[in-house]
């Protein structure tokens, strides 16, 4: 989840729930467009397959972000 005030919600261009651990949102700001990737990473105790899948999905979202966007 991403918690925001009304101003931020008004500036949101798009959002995408990727899976149960990732959400991506894009905002218009005064200086540049901003992409926020909110994640809930698996713990070290999780199985390797779960961790690998998470990091692959995260990397895919990072690569999907436009180059001129500010990435958070």
N, C-alpha and C positions, 0 to 999 in steps of 0.2 A: 504494500500500500504506500501511497505517497500522500502525506497530509499537507495541505496548502491553504492559504487564505484566499479570499475572493479575487484579489488582484492577480495572483498567480494562476488561479483557475481560468480567469478571463484571458490570460496571455498564452495558455496552453494551445498549441497548434494540433498536436496529435498525441495519442497514447496507445500502447500495445501491451496487453498482458501476454508475456512470452510463455510462461509456464507457472507452476506453483511457487517457484523461487525467484523469478525475474519479472520485472515490469519496466518498460521503457516509455519515457514521456519527452516531448519536445516542446520548448517554450520560445516565444518571441521575447527578446529583451532589447534594451536601448542600444546595445553595442553589437551584439551577435546573437544568433540563435543558439539555444542551449539544449543539449540532450542530457537527460538524467536517467541513469540506469540504476534502479533500486534492486538490491539483491539480498537474499537470505541464503548464505552459503552453508553447505553441509559441514558438520564438525569433523575433526580428524578421526573420530571413531566410526564414521560412516564407511560403508564399503567403497572400495576403489572405483567400481563402476559408476556409482552414484556421483562421486566427486568428479570423475572424468566427464560424465554427461553434463554436469553443472558448468564446468569450466569451458567445455566446448560450446555450450549455449551462450555463455557470457562472452566468449571471444567472437562468436558470430554476431552478437549485438554490437559489440565494439566496432567490428569491421563494417557493419551496416551503417554506422554513424557517418554523416557527411563530414568531409575533411575540414570545412570551414566552421563547423559547430564547436562550441565549447562543450567538452564532455565531462560530466560529473558522475 
